């Protein structure tokens, strides 16, 4: 390994360590209450070193959120590819959502709860391109689900965005209210049945 390759690997690892530290800090404190010194301390780095990798708290926050959305998108895409029939993809997508919540709780909370509370602070604090990058990352995830609905033809095109948003919200709510309860498996099962029926266009 050359010196240049070793330095690149070390830089990549340090960047990953910073993101890991930021995820923990933002998860526990939220965006507004977190600071670069807090994150640097969690990463065991000097604040000046952190700034070499991320120019601001805003840039670090957006990078973390986009990374979370990418992980979720990868799971959703894999769920779709695992089944040729669109009606089989719907339950697979729901399960992928639950799996993401179980396996990446910090990312899930930041994306679906911390972020929702922070949206009011976006204007004026985040650059327009940062906001657009976040919206685009979220939209890519929802388009995976919308694409399956499109193939099913179970809902008019004008309703698909609303159906996806409603399903998104319901799944997040189930995770938020029940995942630490012993009733989570049974509640998740019922939510899955209701959503599969509704998304297949079988609701009353």
GUDOZA-895086 format. One record per residue (C-alpha): residue number from 1; x, y, z. Coordinates in nm, 2 decimals. Layout:
// residues N
NUM / X / Y / Z
...
***
This chain:
// residues 204
1 / 0.00 / 0.00 / 0.00
2 / 0.14 / 0.34 / -0.10
3 / 0.15 / 0.64 / 0.13
4 / -0.12 / 0.81 / -0.07
5 / -0.35 / 0.50 / -0.04
6 / -0.29 / 0.47 / 0.33
7 / -0.37 / 0.84 / 0.39
8 / -0.68 / 0.81 / 0.18
9 / -0.79 / 0.51 / 0.39
10 / -0.72 / 0.68 / 0.71
11 / -0.91 / 0.99 / 0.60
12 / -1.21 / 0.77 / 0.50
13 / -1.21 / 0.60 / 0.84
14 / -1.19 / 0.93 / 1.02
15 / -1.48 / 1.06 / 0.82
16 / -1.68 / 0.75 / 0.91
17 / -1.59 / 0.80 / 1.28
18 / -1.71 / 1.16 / 1.27
19 / -2.04 / 1.05 / 1.12
20 / -2.08 / 0.78 / 1.38
21 / -2.02 / 1.04 / 1.66
22 / -2.25 / 1.29 / 1.50
23 / -2.53 / 1.03 / 1.47
24 / -2.51 / 0.96 / 1.84
25 / -2.50 / 1.33 / 1.94
26 / -2.78 / 1.44 / 1.71
27 / -2.99 / 1.14 / 1.82
28 / -2.96 / 1.22 / 2.19
29 / -2.97 / 1.60 / 2.17
30 / -3.13 / 1.70 / 1.84
31 / -2.99 / 1.93 / 1.59
32 / -3.04 / 2.26 / 1.77
33 / -2.88 / 2.15 / 2.10
34 / -2.58 / 1.98 / 1.94
35 / -2.25 / 2.16 / 1.87
36 / -1.94 / 2.09 / 1.67
37 / -1.74 / 2.07 / 2.00
38 / -1.99 / 1.81 / 2.13
39 / -1.94 / 1.60 / 1.82
40 / -1.57 / 1.64 / 1.82
41 / -1.55 / 1.53 / 2.18
42 / -1.76 / 1.22 / 2.10
43 / -1.52 / 1.14 / 1.81
44 / -1.22 / 1.21 / 2.03
45 / -1.10 / 1.48 / 1.79
46 / -1.02 / 1.84 / 1.82
47 / -1.29 / 2.06 / 1.67
48 / -1.04 / 2.20 / 1.42
49 / -0.98 / 1.85 / 1.29
50 / -1.35 / 1.79 / 1.24
51 / -1.37 / 2.11 / 1.03
52 / -1.12 / 1.96 / 0.79
53 / -1.38 / 1.70 / 0.70
54 / -1.71 / 1.90 / 0.73
55 / -1.72 / 2.28 / 0.70
56 / -2.02 / 2.33 / 0.93
57 / -2.27 / 2.16 / 1.16
58 / -2.53 / 2.20 / 0.89
59 / -2.31 / 2.02 / 0.63
60 / -2.24 / 1.73 / 0.88
61 / -2.61 / 1.70 / 0.96
62 / -2.72 / 1.69 / 0.60
63 / -2.45 / 1.43 / 0.52
64 / -2.57 / 1.21 / 0.80
65 / -2.93 / 1.24 / 0.70
66 / -2.85 / 1.16 / 0.33
67 / -2.65 / 0.86 / 0.45
68 / -2.95 / 0.73 / 0.64
69 / -3.18 / 0.78 / 0.35
70 / -2.94 / 0.59 / 0.13
71 / -2.94 / 0.29 / 0.37
72 / -3.32 / 0.29 / 0.37
73 / -3.34 / 0.32 / -0.01
74 / -3.10 / 0.03 / -0.05
75 / -3.32 / -0.19 / 0.17
76 / -3.63 / -0.09 / -0.02
77 / -3.48 / -0.15 / -0.36
78 / -3.35 / -0.49 / -0.25
79 / -3.70 / -0.58 / -0.13
80 / -3.85 / -0.49 / -0.47
81 / -3.58 / -0.69 / -0.66
82 / -3.64 / -1.00 / -0.44
83 / -3.99 / -1.04 / -0.58
84 / -4.10 / -1.03 / -0.95
85 / -4.47 / -0.98 / -0.87
86 / -4.57 / -0.63 / -0.75
87 / -4.82 / -0.77 / -0.50
88 / -4.54 / -0.96 / -0.33
89 / -4.32 / -0.65 / -0.32
90 / -4.57 / -0.46 / -0.10
91 / -4.53 / -0.68 / 0.21
92 / -4.15 / -0.70 / 0.14
93 / -4.13 / -0.32 / 0.14
94 / -4.31 / -0.30 / 0.47
95 / -4.08 / -0.56 / 0.62
96 / -3.78 / -0.38 / 0.49
97 / -3.90 / -0.06 / 0.66
98 / -3.94 / -0.24 / 0.99
99 / -3.60 / -0.41 / 0.95
100 / -3.44 / -0.07 / 0.90
101 / -3.60 / 0.06 / 1.21
102 / -3.48 / -0.24 / 1.42
103 / -3.13 / -0.25 / 1.28
104 / -3.06 / 0.12 / 1.26
105 / -3.25 / 0.28 / 1.54
106 / -3.04 / 0.60 / 1.55
107 / -3.08 / 0.66 / 1.18
108 / -3.45 / 0.58 / 1.20
109 / -3.51 / 0.82 / 1.49
110 / -3.31 / 1.10 / 1.33
111 / -3.49 / 1.06 / 0.99
112 / -3.84 / 1.02 / 1.12
113 / -3.86 / 1.20 / 1.45
114 / -3.56 / 1.43 / 1.52
115 / -3.57 / 1.56 / 1.16
116 / -3.95 / 1.63 / 1.17
117 / -3.90 / 1.85 / 1.47
118 / -3.62 / 2.03 / 1.31
119 / -3.78 / 2.11 / 0.98
120 / -3.90 / 2.45 / 1.11
121 / -3.54 / 2.56 / 1.15
122 / -3.44 / 2.47 / 0.79
123 / -3.52 / 2.80 / 0.63
124 / -3.25 / 3.05 / 0.72
125 / -3.01 / 2.79 / 0.87
126 / -2.96 / 2.54 / 0.58
127 / -2.85 / 2.64 / 0.24
128 / -3.10 / 2.59 / -0.04
129 / -2.89 / 2.32 / -0.20
130 / -2.88 / 2.13 / 0.13
131 / -3.25 / 2.14 / 0.17
132 / -3.30 / 2.02 / -0.19
133 / -3.05 / 1.74 / -0.13
134 / -3.25 / 1.62 / 0.17
135 / -3.58 / 1.64 / -0.01
136 / -3.44 / 1.45 / -0.30
137 / -3.30 / 1.17 / -0.08
138 / -3.64 / 1.13 / 0.09
139 / -3.82 / 1.14 / -0.24
140 / -3.60 / 0.86 / -0.38
141 / -3.71 / 0.63 / -0.10
142 / -4.08 / 0.71 / -0.15
143 / -4.05 / 0.66 / -0.53
144 / -3.94 / 0.30 / -0.47
145 / -4.28 / 0.24 / -0.31
146 / -4.47 / 0.45 / -0.56
147 / -4.31 / 0.25 / -0.84
148 / -4.46 / -0.07 / -0.70
149 / -4.80 / 0.09 / -0.67
150 / -4.77 / 0.21 / -1.03
151 / -4.70 / -0.14 / -1.15
152 / -4.99 / -0.27 / -0.95
153 / -5.23 / -0.01 / -1.09
154 / -5.42 / -0.03 / -0.76
155 / -5.45 / 0.35 / -0.72
156 / -5.51 / 0.64 / -0.96
157 / -5.18 / 0.82 / -1.03
158 / -5.32 / 1.14 / -0.85
159 / -5.35 / 0.94 / -0.53
160 / -5.02 / 0.75 / -0.52
161 / -4.82 / 1.02 / -0.35
162 / -5.09 / 1.05 / -0.07
163 / -5.10 / 0.67 / -0.03
164 / -4.73 / 0.65 / 0.00
165 / -4.72 / 0.93 / 0.26
166 / -5.00 / 0.78 / 0.46
167 / -4.82 / 0.44 / 0.46
168 / -4.49 / 0.60 / 0.55
169 / -4.65 / 0.78 / 0.85
170 / -4.84 / 0.48 / 0.97
171 / -4.53 / 0.26 / 0.97
172 / -4.32 / 0.53 / 1.15
173 / -4.60 / 0.56 / 1.41
174 / -4.61 / 0.19 / 1.48
175 / -4.23 / 0.19 / 1.53
176 / -4.24 / 0.50 / 1.75
177 / -4.51 / 0.39 / 1.98
178 / -4.46 / 0.02 / 2.01
179 / -4.11 / -0.09 / 1.93
180 / -4.00 / -0.10 / 2.30
181 / -4.32 / -0.27 / 2.40
182 / -4.38 / -0.65 / 2.41
183 / -4.68 / -0.59 / 2.19
184 / -4.47 / -0.47 / 1.90
185 / -4.47 / -0.80 / 1.70
186 / -4.85 / -0.83 / 1.71
187 / -4.91 / -0.46 / 1.64
188 / -4.66 / -0.47 / 1.35
189 / -4.84 / -0.78 / 1.21
190 / -5.17 / -0.60 / 1.21
191 / -5.03 / -0.29 / 1.06
192 / -4.87 / -0.50 / 0.79
193 / -5.21 / -0.66 / 0.71
194 / -5.39 / -0.33 / 0.70
195 / -5.13 / -0.16 / 0.48
196 / -5.10 / -0.45 / 0.24
197 / -5.48 / -0.46 / 0.19
198 / -5.50 / -0.08 / 0.15
199 / -5.20 / -0.05 / -0.09
200 / -5.33 / -0.34 / -0.30
201 / -5.65 / -0.14 / -0.34
202 / -5.86 / -0.37 / -0.13
203 / -5.98 / -0.12 / 0.13
204 / -6.36 / -0.08 / 0.18
***
